[in-house]
Amino acid sequence: MATFQLQQLSVPPGHRVILHDVSWQEFEAILEELGDRRASRLAYSQGTLEMRMPLPKHEKAKVIIGDLVKIMLEELEIDCETFGSTTFKREDMAFGVEPDDSFYIQNHAQMIGKERIDLTVDPPPDLAIEVDVTSKTQLDAYEALRVSELWRYENSKLQINILRDGKYIESEVSSTFPNLSIVEVIPRFVEQSRTLGRSPTLREFRQWVRKQINPNLT
């Protein structure tokens, strides 16, 4: 049934489709058929399946934000393992989600060399990033899977969500980078990259981070 439905389904860039009463077995079959090399993102929340197809603008923002995160981690000498848009799911909870980007930071050591993730054994990512629309389906999945920090970038604004007692609360401060003005600076450099270009923006951002670490740096 899942194969037949997918053959009939077309999701234009920038749009999403929500399917109801989808069993876990059907969700797994859809993941298998779509494969890993695809542009679409899926989120599954207790029978509700959301499929979305990002725009090129979305993809560029996703990449640049991921690059900015990596620069901060490098300059602060914080180790990490990156898992990109890996599917994070748990059948016993009936939740699954595919972030635009994801990082293991506090739990990086136990994820070294991992090629497959089993959330009944492995921890969830410490930081996940979503660009543009993060729907209730996605938020429910992130909360249920206990992703401790979620960044949501939309309309040139960054919202940081921190997990507290199983629910997300909006925060002006990142748990991962508490001494950096993330909410203010990330949108500024993302927008700058649209006019200045990726490489000059990343070089300038790296200098900014170094000055935050060492204010006396010239």
C-alpha positions, 0 to 999 in steps of 0.5 A: 500500500505504501508503495502505491501511495508514494507513486501517486504522491508529488510534493512540490518544493516548499510544500508539505503533505500530512498523512493520517492513520499511518502505521509504524510498519507503513512508516518503515516501508516508506523510509525504505522505499525513499532511501537515504539519498533524497531531498524530502524530510519526514516526521512521524508522530503516533500515526501522523506522517508529514513529508516536506520538500525544502526549497533551495533557499532552505538548503542554503540556510541549513548548510550555513547554520551547520557551518557556523555551529562547526566553527563555534565548536572548533574555536571553543575546542568542543568535540562533536560528532555530526549526523546531518539529517539522520532518521531518529526514531523509536517504535516503542514511542511511535515517533520519528524525525529527520532534522536538517542537521544534528550534532552529538556534543555532550554524548559525542564519545559514544557515537564515534564510529556509529553507522546506525542509530538505535535510540533504545540504546543510543542517546538522542542528538544534543543539538538539532537544527530545523530551518523554515517550518517546524510543525507540531508533528516535528515538535512532538517527535523532538520532545518525545525523543528527548532532543535536549536543544532544538534551533528553529530558524524561520523568517530570518529569526532564530528560536532556541528551544531547551528541553525542560521536564519533557517540554520545550521552553524558548530560551535566549541562551543556548545550552551548548554555547551559553557565552555567545549571543546565538539568537542575535548573531546567527541570523545576522551571519546567515543573511550576510552570506546571501550577499557577501557569499559563504566563504567570506562570511565564514571567515568573518564569523570565525574572527567574531568567535575568536574575539568573543573568546579573547576580547584582546584579540586584534 
